């Protein structure tokens, strides 16, 4: 990990005046419901099992009924016949549920665990949380279809930012999931150095699946809700997320979700030979409804800086705009 930052922070020279909760690093300690940035993992599982392809289509009616529950798309939109690539481009909730149902509960559960959710990554920093995926790993007799449906688009499960970044890095890294670590090397008092070697902690999907999904995530940035993350001259793979915050997260004993949201964006570039992966999360943003308009532009600024800093040459010619 080359950079990690969180706000609000605290003054190291006045730490005695700091609220204790600020001493925790939210990037590894704080859990949240990820929302739509989880959809690529649902899609990855289905692609890897051969259940769907990027061009597989389904008919969206704007809602799916599961028992007494109704799942709708954001803004109550109805999209009609759409491909799996368009499910990610337009971040269609019902599409993610359809994919999960095609995949099956057991396989979906298997891949959620393969991507490392529900357990610690082992990052070399204290206070890491393992998140919570109990809703989909309870004994079979207690499982509910609605909980799997919700999990397919990132509701009802708790993850940490470092889990999301690590799981996404498996897609960027040809299916192999690297161990996240902050320490590059240890220098001992006698001058000896110990290099911390990279290692692979999982292999949730095949190289072919990773390449297919990368192409779909490029399309999210080129044509979908990730457009504002685009940097001219580069292929960027990414996904937006606008997640509702449960009342319980706010300390209120009430079922369901509050009006408060969390905006996020995960992306990597250059998409087919990544030099960096960026995860951005904004809690309770004001004045902006969707993450496409908040985290997307922020990702673009950071990515542009990194392209320049690492002197990564442009790789694509853009069509001239009239």
N, C-alpha and C positions, 0 to 999 in steps of 0.2 A: 504494500500500500504506500503510494508515493505522497499522498496528502489526505488528511482527515480533519474536518473542522465542524464545530457545532456552536450554535448560539441560542440562548444566552450563555456567555462564558463567565469567568470570574477573575478577579485581580489576585495574582499569586502573592502580592505583597500585603493583601488584606483578606486572606482566606478565612480568618476567624469571623468575618462579617458576612460570609457567604452562606446561602441556604444549602444545607447538606445535600439536597438532591442534585445540585449543580456539579458536585464532585464526580458523579457518574458520567460516563461517556455514552450519550444516547445512541450513538452509531452502533454500539455493541450491547448496550444494556436495556434500551427502551424497546418495547414491543408495540406493534401496531397492526391493524388490518390493512394489508397492502392494496386491496382493490385491483384495478385493471392491469397493473404491472405483473400480476400473477398469471394472467391469461396465456402468455407465451409458454409457461411450464405445462399448462393443460394441453396446449397445442403440441408441444414437444413430445409429450407422452403418446398422444394419438398418432403423430407422424412416425415415431419410432416403432410403434406396434403395427404400422401399416393400415390403421383404421381409416385414416384420411390422407389426402395429399393437399398441397397448396391450392389445387384447382377444384377440389371436392366442393359441391354446392349443397345448400340447404335452404329451405323457405322460412324466412323470419316473418312472424305475424305480430311482432311487437311484444309478445308475452308468452310465457310458458306456465301452465297450471301444474302444480305438484301438490296433490292432496288439497288441503284448504288454503294453500299458499299460491300467490301469483308473483312470478318474477318478470320484471319489465326492463326495457332498455332505458338508458339515461334520457331524460326529456320525453319519455313515452314514445320514442320514435319507432317507426315501422320501416324495415329496410327491404322486405321482399326477398327475392332470390339472390343469394350472395355466396361467394367463394370463401374458403377458409382464410385466404390472404385478406379479403375484405373484412372478415370478422375481426382481425387484428387492426387493420387500417382504421375502421370505424368504431372499434372497441365495443362490439356488440355482446351484451350480457347473455342474451338467449343463445347466441352462437357458441359461447363457451360452455353453457349448460348442455347443449346438443352434442358437443364434442365429448364432454365427460360421460354422457349417457351412452354414446357409441363405444367409448373406451371400456366402461364398466367400473364399478366401485373399487373392486380389488386392485385392478391395474392402476387406476388413478391414485389410490392410496400408496401403492408400491412406488410410483414415480415421485410423489410428493416427498417420500422418505429418501429416495435416491438422490434428490436434489438437495438434501441436507436439512430440510425443514423439520422442526421439532427436536433438534439436537444442536449442541454448540459446535461452532466451526473449529474451535481450538486456537483462535487467534491469540497471539502473545501479548495480551493486555487483560488486566483483571476486571472482574465484574460482568462477564458475558452472560447473557440470558439465552436459554435454549428455545424460546418461543413456545407456542402452544398449538398443537394440531389435534388435540383430544377429540374434537368433534368428528373426525374422520378415522380415528384409530381405536375407538372404543370396541368392546366385544361386539360381535356381529348382531347379537340379540338387541343391542341398544342403538344400532345405526339407523339413521333416518335419511331418506332420500333427499330431503330438502337441504340437509347439512352438506352433502356432497355437491349438490347443485350450487349452493352459495359459495363453497370453497373454490369451485371451478373459475370464478371470476374474483376471487380474493376476499370474500366476506366470511366471517365466522372462524377464521384462523388467525393466529398471531405470529408475526415474523419480526426479525430485527433487520435494520438496514444492512448489516454485514452479511446476514444470510442471503438477502436479495442480491447483493453485489456478487457474492461468491457463486450463487446458483447461476446468475446471468453469465459469469465468467466461463462457466462450462459450455455455454452456447458459443461464446466468442472463441473458445479454445478448442474447437473441433470435437466437442463432447467430453473433454477431460476437465475435471474441476480442480483447480489449484488451491492449495492451502493459503489462506490470507494471513500475512504477517507484516508487522511494522518494522521489526529490527532487521537491518541489512547485514550488519556484522557486529561482533563483539571485540573490542580492543582491550586486552588485559594490561595491568600495570607494567609488566615486563616488555610490552610492545608486541606480544604475540596477537595474532588476529584469527578470529573464527568466523568464517563466512556462513551465514544462514542459507542453506541450500533450498531451492524451491522443491516442492513435492506435490504429488497428485493425491487428493483425498477421495476422489470418486470419479466414476465414468457413467453418468446417468443416461446418456444418449450416444448414438453412433456419430461418426464423422459426417456421414451422408445427411442424417437428420439435422445436425448442427448447421450444415451448409444450406439446406432447404429453409430452415427457420430463419437464418440470417437474411436470406433473400426476401422473406416475408416481412422481416423487421425493417429492411431497407425501404420496402414499399410503404410502411407506416410513416416513415420520415419523408419520403418523396411525395406520397399521395394522400396520406391519412392525417390523423390528428397530431402527428409529430412534425408537421411541416415547419413550424417555427424553430425547430432544432437544427434545421438543415444548414450546412456550410457549403457554399458554392465550390465545386471542384472535387468534392469528396463523397464517397459512399458511407453513409452513417446508418447503423442499425439501432433502432431504439423503440421504446414504448412509454406512453404516458399513463398516468394513473390518477384518478380523482376518487378518493375513498371516503365514504361516510364514516363518521366517528360515533361509536356506540355511546349511549348515555352513561353506561357503566364506566367507560374510560374517563369520564368527567366527574366521577364520584357521585353520580346521581342514580338512585335505585329505581330504575325505570327500564322496561324492555324496549328494544328497537334502537333506532339511530337518531342522533341529534342533527341539527342543521349544519353543524361544524364539519369541515372536511380536511383531508390531508392531500396535498398535491405532491406528485412524485414523477420523476423521469429517470429511466435507465437507458444508457446508450454506449456503444463502443464503435471505435473507428481507427484506421480505415477498416471497413466492415469485414473484408475477407482476409485481412492481415493486420489485426488490431494492435495498436501501440498503447492504447489506453481504454479504460472503461470508467464511466462516471455515473454515480448515483446521487440524485438530488432529492431531498424531502423537505417540504414546507408544511409546518403545522398551522392550521387555522389561518390561511392567507385571507387578506381583506381586499375587497374590491375586485376580485377576479374569481370567476365561477369555476373555470376548468384549468387543469394543469397545462394544457396545450398553450395557454396564454401566460403562464407564470414560469413553470420550470423549463418549458421548451426554449424560450429566448435565453434563459440563464445557461442552459446546457450549451447553446450555440456560442455564447461568449467564451465560456471556458474551453470548449473544443477548438475554437479559432485560435485562442492563445496557445494551446498545446500543439496545434499544427505548425504554428510559427516557431515555438520554442524548440521543438524536436526537428524542425526543418523537414517536415513531411511534405513531399511534393504533391501537387494535385494529381488525381488519377482519372478524372472524367471530364469530358467536355459537356458543358451545359448548353441546352438549346437557347438560342437567342429569343428573348422575350420581345414581343411586338408592342 
